[in-house]
Amino acid sequence: GMNKDTDIAALAQGVRAGQRRALARAITLVESARSDHRAQALDLLAQLGTDRQALRIGLSGTPGVGKSTFIESFGLMLTGQGLRVAVLAVDPSSARSGGSILGDKTRMDFLARDPNAFIRPSPSQTQLGGVARRTREAVALCEAAGFDIVLIETVGVGQSETVVAQMSDLFLLLLAPAGGDELQGVKRGIMEMADIILVNKADGDLKPQATRTCADYAGALRLLRKRPQDPEGFPKALTVSALETIGLETAWQEMQTLLDWRRGNGIWDQTRQDQASHWFTEDVRQGLLQILIDDPATKAQMQRAQNDVRTGQVTPTIAAEAVIGRFRALMTRQ
Ligand code: GDP
C-alpha cells in the first residue's frame, strides 16, 4: 500500500536498529527471485552500506555430528558474553529433501528464544550459485543489523563447504569420534579449508574415542604444509562436547588467537579483499550466464547444441564456441 521507496527506507532503518523482524523481512526480500523484489533488495543493500562488520564463522559437518547442538551451546556461550549472534544455513539439498536443515525439526530452541540471537533456515533452492549469493546478502544484512558474529552452517553437500569457506573469516569442521583408526574419509580438500577441527561428543563412553580421533586429525593436520595465513600450531584439532558444553571456551580462545594473529598480519584484510574480488567475479559470471539463458533464441540454440553434443554429432568444445560466438556477435553489434 505505501510508497515503495518509503517502505525500503523504513526497512533499512529497522534493520539498522537491529530489529529481528525487520531483519527477517529483509532476508526474505533478498531471497526472492521476483525481479521487482530484486530491485528493492539491491536498493536496501545499497542503503544499508558496509560500515558494520561481524566475525563470520563457517561451520561444516555431516548430519548427526552435532552441528545444531554445537551452535546452540556455542551460541548461548557467546550471547552470555554479551555478543549478538546470527545463524544462517547453506543447504543446497534442502529443496530435494523437502525441508531446510534448520526447519525440519525443532533445533536450537534456547538460542532461538535468546533476544541476542537470530536464526534463519536455509532458503529452499537447489542451485548452489543462487544460495551462495543469497547467503552472502543475508550475511551483509546481519552485519548491518549489528550482529557481532554470523555463524554460517552447512551440511557439506557437494561444493557447499567451499562456498561457505569463501564467505567466512574462520572455518570450523565438526567431526564425530571415529570407530576405527581411519580418518572418516574426510576429503583432503576439506581438511585444508578447516582452520580448527572440532571432534564433538567428547563425553561419557565416547570420550576416549574422541581423544584418539582428535590425535589422529592433529597428526594429519601436521602433515599438511603450513599455510601462510596461519600462526604456529594452526590449523588445529580440539575435542569438545556440545551436549555437555565442554571445551567450548577453549575453542573460542583458540579462534580468537588465530584471528588476532591474522588481524595483526594483515591477513584478515587480505582474505576479505580476496573474497570480495572472488564474489564479484562470480556474480558477473552468473549474471552473464543468466542473460544467455533468459534469451529465448540463445536458449533454443543451447538446447539444440546440447542435443548434438549428447548424440556425439559435435564435440562440446565446438558446440560451446558456436554459442559463445553468437553472444560475441550480439555484443559487438551494439
Ligand atoms: P546435526 O545433524 O549435525 O545438527 O546434529 P545434532 O545437533 O542434531 O545432533 C545429532 C545427535 O547427536 C543428537 O542426538 C544429539 O543429542 C547428539 N549430540 C550432539 N552433540 C553431542 C555431544 O557433544 N555429545 C553427545 N554424546 N551427543 C551429542
Residues whose N, C-alpha, C, O or C-beta is under 5 A from the ligand:
A	BS01	GDP	T62 P63 G64 V65 G66 K67 S68 T69 F70 N200 K201 A202 D203 V240 S241 A242 L243 E244
